[in-house]
Each structure stands twice: as structure tokens, then as C-alpha cells.
């Protein structure tokens, strides 16, 4: 098991709470203010933790590296329903 740094664990706890309650997240990514619907947490091919989420008011799902995220805020006043693409298959 990989031991997480304290700040990384705190971010994970915040992200898990937002994912479970389907709350929007707002944070600084580099110098850009980002609003997302958080979907899931994973590790990239380099072993760095990332979070995937749909950028608010778009259909774009992006990944964000933990080490570039700062000033995280859960927006409790808004909740979202995940957009899941449904493929139909011909029999």
C-alpha cells in the first residue's frame, strides 16, 4: 500500500465527499479557476493521483493532477446528476 502525503489524503477526503454527495467542486488548477462535477479518482501512468470530472457547462470530461490543485471548495448549493453516455447495440 502506498502511503499518501497528508495534503494528498486531505484532497482525497474532500473529493470523495463531493463525489458521494454529487456536489460541484471549485478549485484553482494552476492559475485557472475550475468548476467541475467530480466523477472519480485514479492514478495516471506515472503513479500520480488525478481526479476526473466534467467541466461545468460543457460536455468535456477532463483529468486534473492533485499536485496542481489548490483552494478546493465544495459547492453545497448545487448538486448534479452524472451524464452517462448510453450506447444502443443492435441484436
MOMOCOR-V777605 format. One record per pair of residues at least 24 apart in sequence whose ideal C-beta (glycine too) atoms are under 8 Angstrom apart, sorted by sequence separation. I is the first residue (numbers start at 1). J is the second residue. If there is no record, write none. Layout:
I J
I J
This chain:
59 83
16 41
15 41
36 62
25 53
36 64
54 82
12 41
54 83
34 64
24 56
29 64
15 51
12 49
27 64
11 49
30 68
29 68
29 69
35 75
8 49
28 69
27 69
28 70
27 70
28 71
37 80
39 82
27 71
2 47
4 49
27 72
37 82
26 72
27 73
25 72
26 73
25 73
25 74
26 75
24 74
25 75
23 74
24 75
23 75
21 74
23 76
24 78
11 66
23 78
24 79
18 74
23 79
24 80
15 72
17 74
22 79
23 80
8 66
11 69
14 72
21 79
22 80
22 81
14 74
22 82
11 72
